[in-house]
């Protein structure tokens, strides 16, 4: 990074970072990451198509799943282009405006996904606690309002970030820690006072990931209490089984973020390549795993796939 004596505002160039020490083998090292991205895009696109075209899947749970798939696609679209440019074209430079826009969309889709996971936890709570009124509570209109609220919150929480970044001074050339732009990374490179930016970033995280994870834990505490009140062991197991898929994707979403946070504080400088790999995977693993988890665990999704293949066979015949 150049000296702050030559700092400017809003016209900096940021250099992406690949795998330190493995620059000569970037093409090969990045192949698994690129494969994850491609499979994630195809898998989530297919989930969206299946839910959209199968009337049997037009239920609240699958409407929320389609929202999750859409946010996963947005996250892939936000990160994949710069990875391709860096690993395959050796293009490291990003102008300030493009970096700020990427930061906005990455954090925005992350907050959307977190909000959808919270809505899915509420969906499971209502399905187990009050199954007779499930359809009247979680109507299509209610789902539309939930989706609008989740999207609106993501926009409102992320909008101040890029705007406030413009008031900061950056060196003419700054080296990022990853192959994409994140708010904490950009703020750490600034040459001027960043207290307001750091506070805004902290509040955004607390009102999104922190708020959502707390309510998800609360939801599952209430679900567990409800399940334990059921007399029949078979009914208890059946009720808990409806939550397995959601629990899996919650863990897939939050655990990599926790692991990356610990790595950054403990061993980031000792193993920089591992830190970069974890940073990539914590955005790529959830979009990759979510369609797989629901295709394996959801009987309705499997039946939808079967109907789709049978329809294709009839059309071909």
N, C-alpha and C positions, 0 to 999 in steps of 0.2 A: 504494500500500500504506500502511495506517495505521501509526502509530508503534508500536514494540515496547513502549512504556510501557503499552499497553493489551492486551498479549499474553495469550492463554489457551491451554489445552491441550484438544484434542479437540472443540472447539465452534466452530472458525473457519468462515468462509464464503469460498470461493474463487471468483474471477471469471474466467471463460474469456476468452480473447483470440481475436478473429477476425483479419481482415486490416487492420492499422493503416492508417488513412487512407482505407479503402474501405468503411467501415461502412454508408454510405448505399446501396451497391450490393451488399451481402452476398448478396441473393437471386440476382442474376445471376452474381456471381463464384463462388458455391458450386455452381452447376449442374453444371459438369464433375466436381467432387468427388462430388456426390450421384449422378451417373450412374455414376461408377467404383464406388461402393459398391453400387448396385443390380445392376450387371452382375456384380460380384464375387460377390455373394450368389447370384444365379441360376446363374452358371457353376459355382461350387463345389458348389452343391446338386445340379446336374445330374450332375457328375462322381461325387459320392457315390451318387446314385441309380443311375447306369449301372453302376458297379462292384458295387454291392450286388445288383443284379438280373440281371447277366450272369455266369453260371458260368464262362465263358471268361476272365474277368478276375479270378478268385479266385486270383491268383498273388502271391508276395511283393512284387514291384515295384508292383503295383496296390493291394495292401493298404496299402503305405506311402504311395502316392499318395492314397488315401482318408483316411489320417491327416493328410496335408498339407492336403487340402481342408477337413477338419474344423477344423484349427487356423486356417486362413484365415477360415472362417465365424465362429469365435470372436473373431478379431481384429476383423472387421467389426462384429460385435455389440457389442464393447466400445467402439468408437470412434464408430460411426455415430449413436447416439442423442444424444450431446452435440453433435455437429455439426448435427444437425437442430434441436435446441433453440436453438443459438446463431444459426445462419444464417437460419432461417425463423421462429422465435418470439422472437428477440432475448432469450432467457433465458440470462443469463450466470452466474447463481449456482449453485454446487454446495456442499452441506454437506460437512463433513469426512469423515464416514463414507462417503458416496457417492463422494467423490473418492478415498479410500483403496481402496475396492473396485474402482473402475475401474482404478486404478494396478496393483493385484494382477492383474487379468485381462489387461490389456494386456501387461504384462511376462511373465506366465505363458504366454500363447499365443505370444508371440515366442520364448520359450525352447523351447516345444514344437516350433515350426516349425524352429528351429535343430537340435534333436535329431533330428527326422525327416529333415532334409537329411543329417545325418551317417549315419543308418541307411541312407539311399538310396545314399550313397557306398560304404558297406560292401557293400550289395547288388550294386552294379556291380562292385566288386572281386572278390567271390566268383564272380559270373557269368563274369568274364573269366579269373580265375586258376584256378578249379576248376569248370568247367561241369558235369562229370560228377557231382559231389557237391552241386550247387547245391540241388536239391530236398530232399536229406536234411539239409542244414545249415539252410536257411531254411524251416523248416516253419511251419504255421499256429500251432502252439504257441509256437515261437520268436518269431514276429511278435507274438503276444499279450504275451509277456514283454517284448519290446522296447518296445511301446506303453505298457505299465504302468510300465516304468522311466523312459521319457521324461516321462510325466505326473507320476510321483512326484517326479522331480528338479525339475520346474518348480514344483510345490507347495512342496517343501522350501526351494528357493532364494528363493521369493517371500514365504513366510509371515512371516519376520522383519521385512520392510519395513513393512507396515502396523502391526504390533505396536509396533515401535520408534518409529514416527511419533507415537504417542500420548504418548510421554514428552517430546516437544518442545513448545515454546511458539510459537504463531503469532499474528500480529495478528488482530484480529477480522475484518478483511477483507483478503484477499491477492489480488493479480492474477497469474494464471498466464501463462506464455509462449505457450501453445497452446490449442487448443479441446478438450483432454483433460488428464488428470492423469498425470504421470510422476514417478518417484521423485526423480530429480535436481532437477527443478523444485520439488517440494515441500520437499525438504531445503534448497534455496537460499533459500526464503522464511522459514525458521524463525528465531526470535529467540534460541534457546538453542544450546548446544554440539551440533554435528552430526557430530563425528568418528566416533562409533560407527556412525551411519547411513551416512555416506559410505564407511566401510570395508566395511560389510555390502553396500552396493550394488556396490562395486568387486569384492568377492569373488564376488558373484552373477554379474556379467558375465563375469569370468574363467573361472568354472566352467561357464558355459553357452556364450555366443557365442565367447569366446576359446578354450576347450577344443575346441568343435566345429569351428571354422574351422581350427584347427591340425591336427586329425585328418583333416578333409576334404582339406587340402593333402597330408598324408602318404598318404592313400588314393590320390589321383591320381598321386602320385609312384610308388607301387607299381604302379598300373594302367599308367602309361606304360612302366615298366621291363618289365612283362609283355608289353605290346603290341609293344615293340621286339624282344622275343625271338621273336616269331612270324615264320616264314620268308616266308610269302606276303603280298605287299603288299595283296592283296584282302582277306585275313583281318584284317590290321591295320586297314584302313579300316572293315571291318564291326564290329570290336570297338570302335573309337573312336566310331563312329556311335551305339552304344547308350548312350554317356555324354553325348551332346550336349544332350538335354533336361534332364538333371540339372545339367550345367554352367551352362546358361542360367538355371535358377531359383536356383542358388547365387549367381550374379552379380546377379540381380534382387533377391535378398534382402539381400546384404551391401553392394553398391555404394551404394544410396541412404543407408544408415546411415553409411557412410564420408563421403559427400558432405555429409550434414547435420552430421556432427561437424566437418568442415573449415569449413563455413559458419558454425557457431556460434562458432568461434574466430577467424575472419577478418573476416566481413562481416555478422554478425548485426545490429549496431546501425546499419550504413549502409543495409541493405536489410531492414527488419523484415518487410515483406509477403512477400518472397522466402523468408525464414527460416520463416515460418508455412506457406507453400505447400510447401516442402521437407519440413517436419515432417509435414504431412498425407500427402504423396505417399509418404513412406518407409514408411508403414503400409498405404497403399492400393494401391500398384503391385504388390507381390507377389501379393496375393489376386486382383487383376485379371488379371495376366499368366500365372500358373501354369496355369489351365485351358486358356488359349489355346496355350501352348507345348506342353503334352502332347497336345492335340487335333491340333495341326499335325504334331508330330514322331513320335507313337506310332501305328504302323500298327494295333496291336490296339485302341486307343481309337477310331480311325476306323472300324474294322470293327465295333466294338460299337455305334457311332452308326448305322451303316448297318443293322445287324440290328434295332436299335430302331425305326428309321423304316419298315423293311420290315414289321415286326410290326404297327405302327400301321396301315399301309396295308391289310394283310390283315384286321385287326380291323374297319376301316371298311367294307371291301368285304363 
